[in-house]
Amino acid sequence: MSKACPTRARAMRWWIAVAGCALATSAGAQLAPRVTGETVIAQLDAAQRDLATKAHASADPQLVATSEQLAHMASDLRATLSGSDAAKPVDIIDGRAQARARRAQAAAQRTRAYLAISDGCLGGDARALADALTASVKRLAHAEDSSKDAQPVIDAVETLDHKPLFALHPGDQPLAFALIGTNLSDAQCADPGVTATDGQGAPLAVQPVITGVSAARIELKLPPSQMLEPGSYVLHVVPKRKTFLLGCVTQPEAVAVVQIAKPLRLSVDYTLTAMCAADHGGAGKNVPLGAGTLPDISAYGSTVSQQIDTTACGDPLSYAVSATVRRADGSSASIGPIVQSANASITAGLPGGLSLNWNPSIHTMFVRSGANTCKGVH
């Protein structure tokens, strides 16, 4: 055999070793550490501190109470995970302690999702988000303990494209969303039962339909919900689990809360004034042309308009517009006056994602609602 053969053999072994190391490194990089009780407590502590900061800044007593609820959950979990249990992976600790740890982690994750999206919310949408968080944390904190190791827990409610969902606007189109969690289904058993009730436990007139299911995700479709009253609605998930000898056994229920927000209703009050040219070269004068309220906006992406009689000023030099946005919850915000020459349109942004436009060529005031700036409401 030639001397080249051993050289090629050594080179081949070296490349195999390098490839093996690369694969091991790649695989290792994809694996996150198993969640322990200590990890959950740290997550809950961090979420509680950040929520307390937001509650203080917004002076919202409901968020203050929710922050305190999270602190109680963290204290309770510390007491529950006595001895070495806190350092163990959550998957292998005692059933009741495991259930508390999973619920605590769900509360932390739900709070973290709220904090990530709530800054873009105003008025009734902001209230709906806070109400949904409060109801979710309260139910997680007061859920009954179970000795079963595979107790189901819902960590999040999402849109089908994986965006956090806390509240829904009633509408005439079906609503699709997903529940994310642990032990929500067993492939060896029938689909879990899912029912929707109001906050007091009364079944809703419209019930969700399962469109997809796995152990970590249940996709649902809610029929048109224009008749739903604003308030908290609870989704109850009751899965089954295959056990030795007993077959598919019903598990404790997991719950998630979605808020039905008040219907969108925005009104815009406006004032339009013209600076008119004076006769014989004198100073111009301000002439009020109109003051009123545009038709209500009741849907995102919609436009309302109103024509204004401008004959009181036959030779305008400029126009000035002021506007006030009023929300259904009683809050309001104003802009203006904004002045522009008479041959140019006036365009301005209004609070709440609205845009105003005065078009002097057709003597019409427009207001358009853009997309909802509150990402947790759909």
Disulfide bonds with the S-S distance in Angstrom:
Cys121-Cys374 1.97
Cys189-Cys248 2.10
Cys276-Cys313 1.75
